Amino acid sequence: MTISATTQGLRMGVATSSSRPAAPFDGQVISETDTDQLKLYNGSAWINNGGYKLHVTATAGTSIADATATTILSGSATIFPGHAYSVYGSAASQSGSTITWRALWIAQSSSGFVRGLYQSPHTTTANLPISMQGTTTFLASDVGVTTGNGTSLTFDLRMRVNGGVTGLNTNPDGIIGTGSFPQLLTIIDLGAA
């Protein structure tokens, strides 16, 4: 069967997470409006078929003490077995004293999962935006999800400094404006791996 149109799109079933079809068929796809996800029925469960899973920001300042790992942002994402995920994080710090080393990473405590995003040996008291160069990926099995219909896990964006103390600054250049560089944690479901 060929479906072709230049001015219209294909409309699939539309539902919410609480009003999905009661008797779905294997391979059925719906657009879930309350989660902005495409869901695929795999014969036994509705699974995520790709899309954003988590995108959280914060603009509040956080003080980070010398040699202390500090969680600066947290968010929960539903992880589906067999899927791959992309992660990204960023923040900006401003030191009141000289900092000799900084690190930024994403962790998932219950599975021991860690993905390092940035580390710097720079000695500076200036504003320092810290962000990942591109993204890194992980598999659901990397965070212990191998069965089931999705597991909700909390992920943390963490920072550590050595050789001084720092605080988060959401206007690191002093020009663009307040909130122009918030803490950011994004996890994207890439679909079945």
Secondary structure, 3 states (H helix, E strand, C coil): CCCCCCCCCCCCEEECCCCCCCCCCCCCEEEECCCCEEEEECCCCEEECCEEEEEEEECCCCEECECCCEEEEEEEEEECCCEEEEEEEEEEEEECCCECEEEEEEEEHHHCEEEEEEEECCCECCEEEEECCCCEEEEHHHHCCCCCCCEEEEEEEEEEEECCCEEECCCCCCCCCCCCCCEEEEEEEEEEC
